[in-house]
Amino acid sequence: MKADVASPAAPQAVPPSAEAFAKLPQPADPLLPIMPDATARPPLANALIKAAPVHDFNLARDLSLFTRVLRQAEGGRRVVAIFIASTVITIANMFGQVQLNDWNGRFFDAVGRKDLSGFVHDLQTFVVIIAILLALTVANTFLQERLKFRLREWITRHLLAEWLKPLRVYQLGFAGEYGHNPDQRIQEDTRLLGDYTADLGCGIVYSLLQLIAFVGMLWTLSAQVTFQVAGYDIAIPGYMVWCALAYASIGSALTWIVGRPLIALNGERYAREAEFRFALVRVNESGESIALHGGENDERRHLEAALAAVVDTMRRISSSLAHLTWITSGIGWLSLVVPILVAAPAYFGGNLTLGGLIMVAGAFTQVQLALRWFVDNFSRLADWRAAVHRVARFREALDNLPAIEQGAEEIKRALHPDGYLAFEGVRILLPDGHIVIDDATVSITPGERVLIVGDTGRGKSTLFRAVAGLWPWGSGTILTPAPEAMSFLPQRPYLPLGTLRNALSYPSPADAFLDADVRQALERCDLGDLIPKLDKTERWDKKLSLGEQERLAFARLLLHKPGWVFLDEATAALDEDSQRRVMRLFDDELKRTTVLSIGHRPDLAVYHTRTLQLVHGRDGDRLKLKPPPAPPPPRRWLQRLDDWLLTIRT
């Protein structure tokens, strides 16, 4: 190991701070109401509500991102094929709707003439038209529902593939607001995005085809609507079309003015719901610790604060929806009589039959329904736009992970040509800018067993993360062995969901190792009583004690046999005998494995060939070789005399 050399202070790259939630003041109030309202919110909820971000919704930017990244994702062709099939069926449906509208005119003309034979014939025609339309509607519904889950599968698989790239899960926590709660963005937001995209996409295609199919008919039928002025019949070309366009335009404009705040409010609601769900999951996962500390009241205050933030957002959404309903429902009710009103002059003037009036009114209704699609779907459009924004920003956060801190220095990583572990001028920074290692140069060769010690809070675990590549903030270069040769044991072992065999073989498949080897590994780590439970599915991180989990992690090492093992307080929950048994693995089955340990326990030193210590210096802590313990001072002649007299007495 080379001596450390001080260097001029480099610019300190400070990673993003922790979530604002953790920095908010604790409420001084006692127990709060179970369902707080807007006038009786806990102080913490007020802070959470004020901290709600102002979203920059740019639909064109979000959609262009989806177009760019999803175009190459697997499953896109299937989605496009389903959408095309749905569009073809919708076109056929439009032809049926046109025939149905023509039938309306003939049927009511027959009724007006009291033509019984024509009445019966039109009823038979009606049965045929309705049967065809029913089959087309069922087929379209089937395709639309398939489009929903295929869209969700397409987007979710892509996000999972990007999220689970090496190191991204950990570093995403430093990517700002849109890196938080990835579970909700991948599970809930993609569900909403798939559902709304399918519904609204098919809906707008239906409305466009509906407009194309009926606007020409309505323009032609408008010639039958004439006005008598001073004895002259006056026909306005496309009169009914212009009326439908004016009616839908007024409704759309009013809807946009009144309902626009819903876009940001829905995005905020998703964020608050995600925070509330995360808080609930955290309490559920930490139930034992909360019970031991008697912290139920404090957790209740925090959960009610998060709930109050959700309720406050929902209150504002409900007010906006109520205002919007004045417009949407009013326009919907008026549409029942508006077609009759605009065509009434021609009917009462005698130029239009009852059947013609019904045809004109039906075509008008179809056209204005197509034109007011925006009015009828504005609240769902607001939900869809918020879901697009959240998923797109999450995807963008995944792309921008290497640039979490603009202009910040990063620790360079490379493979060591000889398979060593080496620090070359490495400076590692903590989140507050504190220097853990200041310009250190250390080399560890294969076969060594090195222990790193230091005071609590000096950043030993941060060094552990830097070696693993999780912590990029700092400067210098870390040269490592091949990644597949390294294995890391953190302070708390990770046990995945599934069977115990799966947890033991992780990250390899459960059938990657022979059953005899699996059983032997458990026996070697004093876990033989777990052998009958190898294929049982449990929450093993809850079922096993922390000591058993640590021994299971060492049994996992026996199966994988890595060339380099990095232990971060990996035996902290073991007694001395258990620690001695697992550390002896490196003298027997894993004798060729290089070990780098981080720990506080003084008895760990006997299992290592040298010890490095984080020593506090003026410019930050430095990694130095710890000197061997000094020999005891020579005893004086009086002490030797006391020992001699004690020997005589005994």
Long-range contacts (C-beta under 8 A, 24 or more apart in sequence): 1-441, 1-442, 1-443, 1-612, 1-625, 2-441, 2-442, 2-443, 4-438, 4-439, 4-440, 4-441, 4-622, 4-623, 4-624, 5-439, 5-441, 6-438, 6-439, 6-617, 6-619, 7-425, 7-438, 7-439, 9-619, 10-409, 10-427, 10-475, 11-408, 11-409, 12-429, 12-433, 12-435, 13-405, 13-408, 13-409, 13-410, 13-429, 13-473, 13-474, 14-405, 14-429, 14-431, 14-432, 14-433, 14-473, 15-174, 15-404, 15-405, 15-431, 15-473, 16-174, 16-175, 16-176, 16-404, 16-405, 17-431, 18-431, 19-180, 20-51, 21-48, 21-275, 24-48, 24-51, 27-301, 27-305, 29-301, 30-297, 31-297, 31-300, 31-301, 32-300, 32-301, 32-304, 32-305, 33-304, 34-304, 35-307, 35-311, 36-304, 36-307, 36-308, 36-311, 37-311, 38-311, 38-312, 38-315, 41-305, 41-308, 41-312, 42-301, 42-304, 42-305, 42-308, 44-301, 44-302, 44-305, 45-304, 45-305, 45-306, 45-307, 45-308, 45-309, 45-312, 48-272, 48-275, 48-305, 48-306, 48-308, 48-309, 49-308, 49-309, 49-312, 49-313, 52-268, 52-271, 52-272, 52-309, 52-313, 53-177, 53-268, 53-271, 54-264, 55-264, 55-267, 55-268, 55-389, 57-263, 57-264, 57-267, 57-385, 57-386, 57-389, 59-385, 59-388, 59-389, 61-392, 62-388, 62-389, 62-392, 62-393, 63-388, 63-392, 65-392, 65-395, 65-396, 66-388, 66-392, 66-395, 69-158, 69-395, 70-154, 70-155, 70-158, 73-154, 73-155, 73-157, 73-158, 74-154, 74-157, 74-158, 75-150, 75-153, 75-154, 75-157, 76-154, 78-150, 78-154, 79-147, 79-150, 79-151, 79-154, 82-143, 82-146, 82-147, 82-150, 83-147, 83-201, 83-202, 85-143, 86-140, 86-143, 86-144, 86-147, 86-202, 86-205, 87-205, 89-136, 89-139, 89-140, 89-143, 90-140, 90-202, 90-205, 90-206, 90-209, 91-209, 92-136, 93-133, 93-136, 93-137, 93-140, 93-206, 94-209, 94-210, 94-212, 94-213, 95-213, 96-129, 96-132, 96-133, 96-136, 97-133, 97-210, 97-213, 97-214, 97-366, 98-213, 98-214, 98-217, 99-129, 100-129, 100-130, 100-133, 101-214, 101-217, 101-359, 101-362, 101-363, 101-366, 102-359, 103-129, 104-355, 104-358, 104-359, 104-362, 105-355, 105-356, 105-358, 105-359, 106-355, 107-355, 108-354, 108-355, 108-358, 109-353, 109-354, 109-355, 109-356, 110-355, 111-354, 112-353, 112-354, 112-355, 140-202, 144-198, 144-199, 144-202, 145-198, 147-198, 147-201, 147-202, 148-194, 148-195, 148-198, 148-199, 149-194, 150-194, 151-193, 151-194, 151-197, 151-198, 152-190, 152-191, 152-193, 152-194, 152-195, 155-190, 155-193, 155-194, 155-391, 156-186, 156-187, 156-190, 159-185, 159-186, 159-190, 159-391, 159-394, 159-395, 159-398, 160-186, 162-395, 162-398, 163-398, 166-469, 167-469, 167-470, 168-398, 168-401, 170-470, 171-401, 171-404, 171-470, 171-472, 172-397, 172-398, 172-401, 174-404, 175-397, 175-398, 175-400, 175-401, 175-404, 176-397, 177-271, 178-390, 178-393, 178-394, 178-396, 178-397, 179-394, 179-397, 180-274, 180-278, 181-271, 181-274, 181-275, 181-277, 181-278, 182-394, 183-278, 184-270, 184-273, 184-274, 184-277, 184-278, 185-274, 185-390, 185-391, 185-394, 186-394, 188-270, 188-273, 188-274, 189-270, 189-387, 189-390, 189-391, 189-394, 190-391, 192-383, 192-384, 192-387, 193-384, 193-387, 193-388, 193-391, 196-380, 196-383, 196-384, 196-387, 197-384, 199-380, 200-377, 200-380, 200-381, 200-384, 203-373, 203-377, 204-373, 207-369, 207-370, 207-371, 207-373, 208-370, 210-366, 210-367, 210-369, 210-370, 211-367, 211-370, 211-371, 213-366, 214-363, 214-366, 214-367, 214-370, 215-241, 215-367, 217-363, 218-244, 218-360, 218-363, 218-364, 218-366, 218-367, 221-356, 221-359, 221-360, 221-363, 222-360, 224-346, 224-351, 224-352, 224-356, 224-360, 225-342, 225-343, 225-345, 225-346, 225-351, 225-352, 225-360, 226-345, 226-346, 226-349, 226-351, 227-345, 227-346, 227-349, 228-349, 233-351, 239-342, 240-339, 240-342, 240-343, 240-360, 240-363, 240-364, 240-367, 241-367, 243-338, 243-342, 243-364, 244-364, 244-367, 244-368, 244-371, 245-371, 247-331, 247-335, 247-338, 247-368, 247-371, 247-372, 248-368, 248-371, 248-372, 248-375, 249-371, 251-327, 251-328, 251-331, 251-372, 251-375, 252-371, 252-372, 252-374, 252-375, 254-327, 255-324, 255-327, 255-328, 255-374, 255-375, 255-378, 256-374, 256-378, 258-320, 258-323, 258-324, 258-326, 258-327, 259-320, 259-323, 259-324, 259-327, 259-378, 259-379, 259-382, 261-316, 261-320, 262-317, 262-320, 262-321, 262-324, 262-378, 262-379, 262-382, 263-382, 263-385, 263-386, 264-386, 265-313, 265-316, 265-317, 265-320, 265-382, 266-317, 266-382, 266-383, 266-385, 266-386, 267-386, 267-389, 267-390, 268-313, 269-310, 269-313, 269-314, 269-317, 269-386, 270-386, 270-387, 270-390, 271-390, 272-306, 272-309, 272-310, 272-313, 273-310, 275-306, 275-309, 276-303, 276-306, 276-307, 276-309, 276-310, 279-303, 279-306, 321-379, 324-378, 324-379, 327-375, 328-375, 328-376, 328-378, 331-372, 331-375, 332-376, 335-365, 335-368, 335-369, 335-372, 338-364, 338-368, 339-364, 339-365, 339-368, 405-473, 408-473, 409-473, 409-474, 409-475, 410-472, 410-473, 410-474, 410-475, 411-466, 411-471, 411-472, 411-473, 411-474, 411-475, 411-476, 411-477, 411-478, 412-476, 412-477, 412-478, 413-469, 413-477, 413-478, 413-479, 413-480, 414-477, 414-478, 414-479, 414-480, 415-479, 415-480, 415-481, 415-482, 416-479, 416-480, 416-481, 419-446, 419-481, 419-482, 419-485, 419-563, 420-444, 420-445, 420-446, 420-479, 420-481, 421-467, 421-478, 421-479, 421-480, 421-481, 421-564, 421-594, 421-596, 422-478, 422-479, 423-476, 423-477, 423-478, 423-479, 423-623, 424-476, 424-477, 424-478, 424-479, 425-475, 425-476, 425-477, 426-466, 426-474, 426-475, 426-476, 426-477, 426-478, 427-474, 427-475, 427-476, 427-620, 428-459, 428-462, 428-463, 428-466, 428-471, 428-473, 428-474, 429-473, 429-474, 430-459, 430-462, 434-459, 434-620, 435-619, 435-620, 435-621, 436-462, 436-463, 436-614, 436-620, 436-621, 437-463, 437-474, 437-614, 437-620, 437-621, 437-622, 437-623, 438-617, 438-619, 438-620, 438-621, 438-622, 439-476, 440-476, 440-622, 440-623, 442-612, 442-623, 444-594, 444-596, 445-594, 446-481, 446-563, 446-564, 446-594, 447-592, 447-594, 448-594, 448-595, 448-609, 448-610, 449-586, 449-594, 449-595, 449-597, 449-607, 449-608, 449-609, 449-610, 450-595, 450-596, 450-597, 450-608, 450-609, 450-610, 450-611, 450-612, 451-597, 451-598, 451-599, 451-604, 451-605, 451-607, 451-608, 451-610, 451-611, 451-612, 452-596, 452-597, 452-598, 452-599, 452-611, 452-612, 452-613, 452-614, 452-623, 453-598, 453-599, 453-600, 453-611, 453-612, 453-613, 453-614, 453-626, 454-613, 454-614, 454-615, 454-621, 455-614, 455-616, 456-600, 458-614, 458-616, 458-621, 459-614, 459-621, 460-568, 460-598, 460-614, 461-491, 461-568, 461-569, 461-598, 463-598, 463-623, 464-488, 464-490, 464-566, 464-568, 464-598, 467-566, 467-596, 468-566, 481-563, 481-564, 485-562, 485-563, 485-564, 486-562, 486-563, 486-564, 486-565, 486-566, 487-557, 487-560, 487-562, 487-564, 487-565, 487-566, 488-565, 488-566, 488-568, 489-553, 489-554, 489-557, 489-565, 489-566, 489-567, 489-568, 489-570, 490-568, 490-570, 491-568, 491-569, 491-570, 491-572, 492-546, 492-549, 493-549, 493-550, 493-552, 493-553, 493-570, 494-541, 495-540, 495-541, 495-544, 495-549, 495-552, 497-539, 498-537, 499-534, 499-535, 499-536, 499-537, 500-530, 500-533, 500-534, 500-535, 500-536, 500-538, 500-540, 501-534, 501-535, 503-540, 503-552, 504-534, 504-552, 504-555, 504-556, 504-559, 505-556, 505-559, 506-556, 508-560, 513-559, 517-559, 518-559, 520-558, 521-555, 521-556, 521-558, 521-559, 522-555, 524-555, 524-558, 524-585, 524-589, 525-551, 525-552, 525-554, 525-555, 525-558, 525-581, 525-582, 526-551, 526-578, 526-581, 527-551, 527-552, 527-555, 545-573, 546-573, 547-573, 547-574, 547-575, 547-578, 549-573, 550-574, 550-582, 551-578, 551-582, 554-582, 554-585, 557-585, 557-590, 557-593, 558-585, 558-589, 558-590, 561-589, 561-590, 561-593, 562-593, 563-592, 563-593, 563-594, 564-593, 564-594, 564-596, 565-590, 565-593, 565-594, 565-595, 565-596, 566-596, 566-597, 566-598, 567-595, 567-596, 567-597, 567-598, 567-599, 568-598, 569-598, 569-599, 569-600, 570-597, 571-599, 571-601, 571-604, 572-599, 572-600, 572-601, 576-603, 579-603, 579-604, 583-607
